[in-house]
Amino acid sequence: MAWQLGSSPTTYGLPSYSNEMSKWDLQPGDILNSSEHVVLFADWRDKSAGTFNYYQESSRRKPTNYNTDGDLNAGSLSSHPMSSYSALRYKKIADSAGPSRAGVYRPGESVFYVSGADGGLAGYSGFGVAGDLPLTGDWNGDGKDTFGVYRPSDQTFYATNDNSSVSMLSTFGNPGDVPLAGDWNGDGTDTIGVYRPSDQTFYLTDDNRNVAYTLTMGVEGDTPMTGDWNGDGKDTIGVYRSSDQTFYLSDSSTGANVDH
């Protein structure tokens, strides 16, 4: 619930949604996880001593040696059983809400340009060839978006994790399809998809190869888009209809009902 996963993974499944880190870097909203139990970190009591507050689900089966203090539980990194727990942070947590940055892709050069917080040029990188269409996404689940391109001539996606070398190559879709990228299953990693204007159908994949979701939405002439419209950690589909300047957005990955 705190991470808005839209599912209920067990303690064995939580690591796939998160990155392990040092226990001394814990911040509110992070978790301490073991094979038997998980707790939600609230704040430090005395960081130098390794003591902290946390929330946990009430259960008669919870491990022993848990001390309670009012509404919060008190724990220590050096005491059993916390000493054996792993510190994990949800992949989609942003450390800070800093200034937004922008980027452009110059097709004549096949170069991405990215701005800094001050609006000036922060960096650039050549990727792809003339005629490619630009994409961005978090292809490896590290919490950072990097570049990608779609080559209409052979319906091939190329993605990079370092904004330089190709880390993912996949041929997907038909001639005339519109390329898309998003986190369709909420696992913190973006994967590819296409929209087929001829039948107004989205074809989305969780593994960059096989169709996991087939959704028909909109009418001829609509512009496809994807985004996390309800904040549940999953990207879903939408279309923009220029004839009436209206966005039609769906929160579902199993149907194309209009929710917004």
Salt bridges, closest charged atoms under 4 A:
ASP30 OD2 - ARG89 NH2 2.80
ASP69 OD2 - ARG45 NH2 2.59
ASP95 OD1 - ARG89 NH1 3.29
GLU109 OE2 - ARG106 NH1 3.89
ASP132 OD1 - ARG151 NE 2.84
ASP177 OD1 - ARG196 NE 2.92
ASP183 OD2 - LYS92 NZ 3.23
ASP222 OD2 - ARG241 NH2 2.86
ASP251 OD2 - HIS260 NE2 2.93
